Amino acid sequence: MLFPSVEFIFAFLPIVLTVYFILLRRNVLLKNIWLFAASLFFYAFGEGSFILLMLGEILLDYLLALFLNRSQKRWARRTLLSIAIISNIGILGIFKYASFVCVDILHLPPDAVGIAADIHLPLGISFFTFQALSYVLDVYMGKVDATGSFLNVGLYVSFFPQLVAGPIVRYTDIADAINNRKESIDGFSSGVVRFLIGLSKKVLIANNMALVADAAWKLIIGDRLEASVAMAWLGAISYTLQIYFDFSGYSDMAIGLGKIFGFDFPENFKHPYIATSLTEFWRRWHISLSSWFRDYVYIPLGGSRRGEARTYINLMIVWLLTGIWHGANYTFVVWGLLYGILLMIEKVLCGHKAIRKQSLIQRIFGHLYTIIVVTLAWVIFRSDSINDAVIYILGMFGRGSGKLVDRVFVAYLKQNICFYIPAIIGCMPILESLELKFGEKNPIYNVAFGATVLAGFVISVSYIINNGYNPFIYFNF
C-alpha cells in the first residue's frame, strides 16, 4: 500500500486515526499496539507473506540487542554484533543482489540460476533493514540501552509512515516518544499540512515529470538517442525534478504522518538543488542515508583521523556501498564511484572546509557546476545500463538526432510548463521564507496558503482516482 492511493487516503488512514484518537486516546500502550498492528497490516496488504521476513528481522535484532546489553566480554559482544551485521546484510543481499551476482557478474546460464532470477524484492527492505541494524549498532556502541519491550522495537522498525521510503529513523530519535509522546492540535494540523504538501509534490509534480523523463529514455533506439539536444536535456532535467519531488514528497508525507501521531522524524531533504558544491548537495540530499553511512561505516573505518590517504579510501568505500545500496546494477556502482571521486577532488581542492565563504561569482559558478554534474549523474542513475547512459549523455551533447530543437521538445514543454514552473520554484526555500515573514502575522497569506494546499489535495485526489501515472522510484530500494 502506497500513500498516494485510494486505499490509503480514504480507508486505511481514516480508520487508523479514528481508533487512535477516539477509542484509544488515553492509553499509550494500547495506542502502540494499535499502531504496530496497523503497520503490519499496511505492509502485508501489498507484500503478503514477506511480513514474516520483517517480523523475523525485528525479533532477531531485538534479541541480539538484549544479549549485547547483558554481555560484558569483548569477544561475546563482537560475536553478537557480527551475527547482526551478517544476518541483516545477508538477507538484504539475497533479496536484492542474488540475481545480479548470478546473472551479471558470474554469467551463469538461466538453468543454473534457477530461483535466484525470480526473487521478489520486498518493498522497503533496504530501509527497514538499515533501521533494525542501526538499533543493534547503537546498543553495541553504548548510544542507547536495549529495551525489553518487543513492541517498542517492532513499532520502531515497522511504523508505517517511514516504513517503505524513509527517512531512516534511529531508535534514539523516537525512543522517548514511543512511550511518552504528547499529541497536540498544533502537531496534528501541521502534520496534515505537511502530508498534503508531500502528496501534491509526489502526484502533481513528480508523476508528471516522470511522463517526460520516460518518454525521453524511450528514444534510445539502437546505439543512439533519437532526440534533439533540447529534448535530451529536457528529459534529464525532468528526471532530476522527478526523483527529488518523488522522494522528498514521500519524506514530507512520512514526517507529516509522524507529527500527527506525536513523533518527530528527522528532516531528509533541505533544498539540495540550491547547493554550490557536491559536498553541500549531499549534506542536503537524503540526509538520513548519508548520516547512516557516516556514523556506521565512514567513522568506524577511521573517518579522516588516519591520514589523508586513508580518508580518501574510506570515502570511496562509503560511496561504493552507497551506490550498491541503491540497486543491483552497474549503473549504481558507477554512480556511487563517480560521486566518491568528485567528492574526493573537492576535498583536495577545498581542504576540509567543504562550504566556505564565497563571492557571488563563486556561488553562481559553484551552483552551475553542481547542478550540471548532479543532472548528468542522475542520467547514469536512471539508465538501464552503462551503454544506455553513455548513449543518452552523448545525445545531450549533440550525438543524437543531430537537431538542436525538435517538435517533440516543444510539445512536451508546452504540455508541462504548468508543472515545471512550480517544480523549479519548489526547489528553492521560497515557501519557508514566506512562512517566516508572513506566517503568523498576515491572515491573507494564511488563507492563500491554506487554499493552495487544499486545492493541491483535491487535484491530487482527482489524479489518483482517475488512475493517473503513479510510478514510485524508491520502490526498488
Secondary structure by P-SEA (a helix, b strand, c coil): cccccccccccaaaaaaaaacccccccaaaaaaaaaaaaaaaaacccccaaaaaaaaaaaaaaaaaaaaacccaaaaaaaaaaaaaaaaaaaaaaccccccccccccccccccccccccccccaaaaaaaaaaaaaaaaaaccccccccaaaaaaaaccccccccccccccccccccccbbbbcaaaaaaaaaaaaaaaaaacccaaaaaaaaaaaaaccccccccccaaaaaaaaaaaaaaaaaaaaaaaaaaaaaaaaaccccccccccccccccaaaaaaccaaaaaaaaaaccccccccccccaaaaaaaaaaaaaaaaaaacccaaaaaaaaaaaaaaaaaaaaacccccccccaaaaaaaaaaaaaaaaaaaaaaacccaaaaaaaaaaaacccccccccaaaaaaaaacaaaaaaaaaaacaaaaaaaaacccccaaaaaaaaaaaaaaaaaaaaaaaaccccccccccc
